[in-house]
Each structure stands twice: as structure tokens, then as C-alpha cells.
């Protein structure tokens, strides 16, 4: 019976490659294998995962974070933010690409959803960079990599789901990914600046005639475009990290703050609210249905003895803690080629987390490594969601060749970040310990 559980993964992959949505594929696989264990009682046994997913209060933060991002996206706040950043960074080599990465980092800290970050920033940044003849590979890599920062910069929905599955503190995990997120953003900026210094034709600076000449004008644009967004981010993250509010309460503050900003900018309308709410419902429904499917899948995997079998295999291999972490990260990295982030978290973490705890490995440090490894899945083909998002908004002369070549250096920067956190665990654990004292 235990060996039966291992067949669940090939069946799931076959269903995914047949074009069935991952959430539906998870439910079908769980039901099919559960029938061998429970027979016609499978419907009753499946009620538990439904109740577990529906009563998880941590997941209540997801629709509020999505709503905050949707309002920022639709209200024009993102456009003001991009204008404020590019007037300062535009004169540098690759300045518009640098501004795009910074914009993605700030917007990721406001939205937490990769798709929203990439599409909103891409629609503004692609025309700006094309106007100055930026290399299409650099444009593609910058947009895709910048969008993926939504995974590793808090508040990240990936972290919210991970914490609920692994039964860890959301606040500690958000604090854990903050420094690695800044390190990765810095590496992206260093790469772009270095490339454009060596190859100025790939990313020329904005000419003097296109710059805002008045310092007073620059400060005014910054005050109206950058400062409000920074205050919103501080309100959301600060309330979580300082223990003032729970993630759900902080998400509610963020959604309300985004709405207040839209009112202040006179961008709030019934049509904007309707579109934002509709987008929130769609994204939340997709995530929750996948959570349900993943919970059923891992539950049936455990019921067929898969957890015991995997634990026995790990013990038989005699892996050290370092080798165990490397083994698990390799599995997650490989899974990222064919599965999306939520499927990876829901399938792998319930299996890996107990073994990590038994090995005496810091669960927060391991979670940070997993988040970085998952982030690479946004850029690694064939599934590569970031490339698909870019394809939807890119001009016709942008080919998949440009996109795949463009993301390779940024994947390398992600792996460098992963290596740094692995070699220097304090990058991911110092801030949680400083704030929460664990």
C-alpha cells in the first residue's frame, strides 16, 4: 500500500501535461487513490480537507492582500510611483531597467501577488525602455525577474500559504524573507548596472532633454508618488513585524489604505471598485481551490503511507542535515519546471516539514530557502509563469528566445541569493529572532 502513494506524483504530472488545471488534477488524483484506501467512503473522508481549508484563519489575509494590490493597480497609484522612481534613476546606465526593478520591489511590498506586479509594471516600463532602444532580452529579463520579487518580498502570499501549511508564524516568515529579498534586489540592480556599463547600447541612460530639470519638481513628484506608497508599506509590514496586528488585520489596513490613497488621488470610482473586487474574487477562488486540492492530495498521500515511506527512505539514505536540505531544495527546484508555486507548497511542505523538524533544522531558515527556490520557478521553463505574463503584454517583436535568454542571468542571481542564505543562515534568521525573540 505504501508504494502505491509514490504513483500519485506521476499521475498528477500526466494530468497536468494533458492540460487539466493543477487544482482539478490534485482533486482527481486524491479521489482516485483515496478510493483504493477508503472505497465508497472517500466522499466522507474528503470532507476533512474541505473543512480544514475553509476554517484556516491565516488564509483570510489572502483576499485582503489581493484587494490592496488590485486597487493600487487600477487607481493609477502605480503610475505615479514609477514616474517618481525613474526621474532619479533614469540618468544612470540602464536607469529605466533599474527603476523597473525598484518599482517591482516597492509594488511587491504593496501587493504580494507576482502576476499583478509584473503586468502593472510591465505595461508602464516596456514602452519607456523601448523608447530608448533597450535590448529586448534585458527588458524581458528585468520585467520577469522584477515581477518574481512578489514571492520573496513581504507581504508575500506564498509565505501566508506556507505558514498555514507548516504551522509556523506568518510574522516570523515575513521577517525572515525581508533581508534575502533586499539582497536579491541588490544583486539584480548590480547585474543591470554592470551590464549597461560594459554594454551601453543595451541600456542607455535617459538623455538630458528627457529629464526633469527642476529639483523642486523632482521632489514634488517624489512626495506625491513615492511617499504615500512608502507609508502604506510601512503601515502594513510595520504592524505585522512589530506585533501590533495579525497578518489578516494588517492586510485589512493595507486594503483600506489603498482605497484612501485612491480617494485622495481622485481615482476612486464604482467601476474601479467593481473591477478590483472581481479580480480579488477570481484570484482568491483560484488559490483556495488549489489549497483544497493540495490538502486532499497530501492527506491521501499520508493515508496510503507515503509519509512513512519517505521518512524510511530518508533514514535509509543516512543524509546529514545539510544533505537533507540540499535534497529537498533540489526536488523543489526541479518541481518548479512543471508546477506552480502553490502546488509545490501544498504537495512538498506537508511531507518535508516534519522531516526537517526531526533533523533539528531551523524551520524558518528552511522556509526562506524554499521561498527562494520557489521564486526560480517563475523564470524556469516550460511552465515559467512570469514569461507567460510577459507574453500577454509584450509587443509582437518580443520572441520567446528574447525572454528565455533574458531571464537566465536573473535566475543565476536567484541561485546566488539561495547560496548566500544557505552559507550564512543569519541572513534569513537574524531579523525574526531580533523581532520575535525565538
C-alpha positions, -999 to 999 in steps of 0.1 A, spaced: 0 0 0 28 24 8 44 21 -26 10 30 -41 15 65 -28 45 71 -50 24 66 -81 4 97 -71 31 121 -84 34 105 -120 -4 105 -123 -6 142 -112 21 152 -137 3 133 -165 -29 151 -158 -11 185 -157 6 178 -190 -28 168 -205 -39 204 -199 -60 199 -168 -58 227 -143 -35 219 -114 -62 222 -87 -85 199 -106 -57 174 -112 -49 174 -75 -85 166 -66 -88 139 -93 -56 122 -82 -66 124 -45 -100 109 -52 -87 82 -74 -61 69 -50 -83 75 -20 -108 51 -34 -83 23 -31 -80 30 6 -115 40 17 -137 27 -11 -171 44 -13 -163 62 20 -139 85 1 -165 113 -1 -169 114 37 -131 113 42 -127 142 18 -148 164 39 -119 169 64 -97 187 39 -126 209 29 -132 219 65 -95 224 71 -90 247 42 -122 267 49 -115 272 86 -79 283 83 -80 319 95 -44 326 83 -57 323 47 -82 351 54 -53 375 47 -51 365 11 -82 382 -4 -73 414 15 -37 415 2 -51 408 -33 -76 436 -30 -49 460 -19 -29 452 -49 -59 454 -72 -68 489 -60 -32 501 -64 -31 486 -99 -64 501 -111 -62 535 -94 -31 550 -111 -10 549 -79 15 526 -96 20 551 -125 28 579 -100 52 556 -82 70 546 -114 73 583 -125 88 592 -91 115 565 -93 125 569 -129 133 606 -126 160 598 -101 174 566 -117 169 574 -154 202 592 -158 222 561 -148 233 535 -173 204 511 -176 184 536 -155 150 527 -167 157 490 -160 170 499 -126 138 519 -120 118 489 -131 134 466 -105 130 492 -77 94 497 -88 87 460 -88 103 457 -53 81 485 -39 50 474 -56 56 438 -45 57 451 -9 23 467 -15 6 439 -34 22 405 -27 10 390 -60 35 382 -87 11 384 -117 -2 418 -106 33 432 -100 46 421 -134 17 431 -155 12 465 -139 49 474 -140 55 458 -174 27 479 -191 45 511 -179 81 500 -182 82 483 -216 71 513 -237 96 535 -217 125 512 -223 117 506 -259 116 544 -265 153 544 -257 162 512 -276 169 490 -247 179 454 -255 148 432 -257 165 405 -237 173 429 -209 138 443 -210 123 408 -208 146 396 -180 141 428 -160 103 426 -162 101 388 -154 127 389 -126 112 421 -111 77 406 -111 90 374 -93 101 396 -64 65 393 -52 75 359 -38 104 369 -17 94 405 -6 68 407 22 39 407 23 41 376 2 11 353 -4 35 324 -8 46 330 28 10 332 41 1 298 25 35 283 36 29 293 72 -6 279 73 6 246 59 38 243 80 21 257 111 46 285 115 43 322 124 34 343 94 51 373 111 84 353 116 84 341 80 77 376 66 106 389 87 128 360 75 123 368 38 129 405 42 167 406 41 170 379 14 146 399 -6 167 430 -3 199 410 -11 183 396 -43 170 431 -53 205 445 -49 220 417 -70 195 424 -97 205 461 -97 242 453 -96 238 430 -126 219 456 -147 242 484 -138 273 463 -146 259 450 -179 249 485 -190 283 499 -181 300 473 -201 275 474 -230 259 509 -230 239 500 -261 219 475 -241 205 501 -217 214 538 -224 207 565 -198 179 589 -204 191 619 -223 194 653 -206 165 667 -226 141 640 -213 150 646 -176 131 667 -152 154 697 -148 140 713 -117 150 698 -83 118 712 -69 98 694 -95 116 661 -87 108 665 -50 72 673 -57 68 642 -79 85 621 -53 64 635 -25 31 628 -43 41 594 -59 67 577 -36 59 588 -1 23 577 1 32 542 -12 61 540 13 37 550 42 13 523 31 40 497 31 52 508 65 17 506 79 12 470 66 46 455 73 53 475 104 21 464 121 29 428 114 66 428 123 60 449 155 33 426 167 7 453 166 -16 434 142 -21 400 128 -14 394 91 -52 395 84 -56 427 103 -26 443 86 -40 432 52 -72 449 60 -53 481 69 -35 478 36 -67 474 16 -82 504 34 -51 525 29 -50 517 -8 -87 528 -10 -79 561 9 -50 568 -15 -73 562 -45 -98 587 -30 -70 612 -23 -58 609 -59 -94 612 -71 -90 579 -89 -117 560 -70 -149 551 -89 -175 525 -89 -161 509 -120 -126 507 -105 -140 491 -73 -161 467 -93 -131 456 -114 -108 454 -83 -134 433 -64 -139 410 -93 -102 404 -97 -99 397 -60 -126 371 -61 -111 353 -91 -75 352 -77 -88 342 -42 -110 314 -56 -81 300 -77 -58 300 -47 -84 285 -23 -94 258 -48 -58 248 -52 -53 248 -14 -83 224 -12 -68 202 -39 -34 202 -23 -48 194 11 -67 165 -3 -36 153 -22 -13 153 8 -40 138 30 -44 109 7 -6 106 3 -4 103 41 -33 79 43 -16 55 18 15 55 39 36 79 17 49 99 46 62 68 64 77 55 32 95 88 25 108 90 61 121 55 59 139 63 26 155 94 41 166 74 72 180 46 49 200 71 29 216 84 61 216 120 49 231 147 71 210 178 78 229 198 51 224 170 26 188 167 35 182 204 29 200 201 -4 180 171 -14 146 188 -6 156 221 -23 167 201 -54 133 185 -55 115 218 -52 137 234 -78 130 206 -102 93 207 -95 93 244 -104 99 234 -140 64 219 -143 43 230 -113 33 264 -100 42 277 -66 11 269 -47 12 233 -59 48 229 -48 40 243 -13 9 222 -9 25 190 -21 60 192 -7 58 211 25 35 188 44 59 160 36 92 178 41 83 199 72 81 170 97 114 156 84 131 189 87 119 193 123 131 158 132 165 166 117 168 196 140 169 222 111 156 257 118 122 257 101 123 295 94 156 292 77 144 262 57 112 282 48 133 311 35 154 288 13 122 272 0 107 306 -9 138 315 -29 138 281 -46 101 286 -55 109 320 -69 131 305 -95 101 285 -108 86 317 -121 115 320 -146 124 284 -154 106 269 -185 85 251 -196 58 264 -171 76 297 -162 45 319 -152 65 351 -154 73 345 -191 36 338 -198 26 370 -181 52 389 -202 40 373 -234 5 386 -227 16 422 -226 48 423 -247 49 437 -283 49 412 -312 86 416 -319 94 401 -284 101 364 -290 103 336 -265 140 335 -274 144 370 -261 125 361 -229 144 329 -221 178 345 -228 168 375 -208 159 356 -176 190 333 -174 212 359 -157 185 367 -132 180 330 -124 217 330 -117 212 359 -92 184 340 -75 207 310 -71 234 332 -57 209 345 -32 200 309 -23 236 301 -18 243 331 4 213 323 27 224 287 28 260 296 38 250 324 61 218 314 77 217 347 98 205 365 66 172 347 70 170 342 107 185 373 124 155 396 119 129 371 131 150 364 162 155 401 168 118 409 165 102 378 180 130 365 202 127 329 192 
